[in-house]
Amino acid sequence: MVCGLFLSATPFHAAAKKKKAPAAAPVSAAARARALNKVDQYLADSAGNTLEQAGALAPAMEAFFRLSSEQSRDPVHILHFGDSHTAADEWTGDLRDLLQQRFGNGGSGFSLAGRPFLGYRRFDAPGGATSGWHSEGLRTGLGDGYFGLGGVSISAASAHQSVYLETECARLEIDYLQQPGGGSLALYDGGQLLDEFSTDGVLGPGFVSYEPTPGPHRFTLVTQDSRPVRLFGWVADRDAGVTYEALGINGAEASLILRWDESMLATYLQRRNPGLIVLSYGTNEASDPNWRSSEDYQAMFVSLLQRLRGATATASILVLGPGDRWAQYRGVWREVPGIDGIVAAQRNACREVRCAFWDTRERMGGEGAMRDWVTAGLAQPDHVHFTAPGYRRLADALFQDVIGQYEIYRKVRLDTADRAPHGQANQDH
């Protein structure tokens, strides 16, 4: 166990409200080329070396194998919880594309209702809402904890408020809060009314399901009265393939999930039946003075992993450690010192609960690498976030490491089937 104190700096999500993002310093073409070469070398040197406890991914690998070998048409749902690196769907969108190219497009899966906060988007499922909705949950987790699968809800209490979703699917589910006195909603596909339903009932998770004609749709929900309605999101699935569901919240920390209602979260997790849960937190915690002790953070992270494991016993869990992050201290850029403690605490928690761990900082080049990513145009001048090409590099790196493990699993799986008695092999296939 790693002990010690995290040296505090201003939390990024707090600082972002007070300061403008730093402007990019001029970079010569030669300097940019040198930095790009260094990043390429970092990624080449670290390939395959930063995925720990890879055996914990075996259930997900089996699901991929059965899908790709057509032993099963059950889709593989991947839920990616995280902070702002996840919320904008750059990193996750690239991962989605890569995995769906390999294993098939299972649809957009779960996405939040409307546009509940600035910066939220899903490239594969654009949506929006009228102005009469207000959001709850978000990075503070304040409220009653009834925030559904994604930790965010939107509410309205007047008629004619609407949300929409554009997606391609064969199955649709709407997740909402069932509550005493809840209002009614009308569901439209294009301009055609599909259904009307009430959200009134005993307090708890609510959902309705439909099977529209497979293909592209624009779904719209419209409130029918002035009673309260709280929406969590949409689920849009195809018949087979992979979904990669981005559940990021700007400024979020991992402990946020522990403030969501445990029973409601478990209900929606079990309905999604994920093959893989991905957690990518730590950027904000590294400068949060509430996490002075790495032991405290590790204990919290163990509790989070155990809660997810208890709700979805068959899902693999993969934790992505924070990337390299720098901040200005008296005008001088240097690494945020809390990163070391966060990485160590997450790594130890994964070992304890037997989850896979991917060291993002080490994969991108280790301590100090962020400077080269910024110079190369692969990270933002804030030395925290990445540019679209930078997120694409990270997605490629993670995909290659996961697929590398899948190919090992696939070879063993096929060899085992070949060595099985003839009748048993036929039964398996």
SULNOR-V688877 format. One line per field, one symbol per residue. phi: phi as a letter, one per 40 degrees, with the letter a starting at -180 (. if undefined). psi: psi as a letter, one per 20 degrees, with the letter a starting at -180 (. if undefined). A space follows every 10 residues. Layout:
# SULNOR-V688877
phi: ???
psi: ???
This chain:
# SULNOR-V688877
phi: .cbhbcccbc ddcccccbbc cccccdbccc cccccccccd cdccccdgbb bbfccccdcc cccccccccg cabccbcbbb cabcccccgc cccccdcccc ccbhcchcgc accgbcachc abccacaaac ccbbcbgfcc gchcgcbgcc gabbbabacg cbbbababab bbbbbaccad gccbbbbbbg bcccababcc icdicbabba bcddhcabcb bbcbabccbb bbibbbbcca hbbbbcbcbd gcbdcdcccc dccccccccc ccfccabbbb bhcccdbccc bcbccccccc ccdccccccc cbccccbbbb ccccbbacbf gbcaccccdd ccdccccccc cccgbcbbcc cccchgdgcd dcccccgbbc ccgbcbcdcc cccccccccc cccdcccccc cccccccccc ddccccccb
psi: ppraqppqrp pghghhhhqq pqqpqppqhg hggggghggg gghghipjij oqlhhijghh hgggghghjk hqjpqopppo qabhhhhikf ghhggggghh hgiqojaibp qqpbniqpip qohimqrarr ijqqqqdbih jqaiinjbhj jpqqqqkqqj qqqrpprpri qpqppropqp jqrqqppqoc jpphrpqqjq appapqqqqq nrppaqqopp ppqiakqppp qgaqpoqahr apqooolqpp jqqhihhiiq pgggggghgh hhmqhppppn rhghhhjoii lhphgggggg hgggghgghh hmhiqqpppo rqrppqrpol jpprqohigg hgggggghgh ggilqqpong ghhiiapihh ghhghijiqq iikgrrrghg hhgggggggh gghghghggg ggghgghhiq qghhghhh.
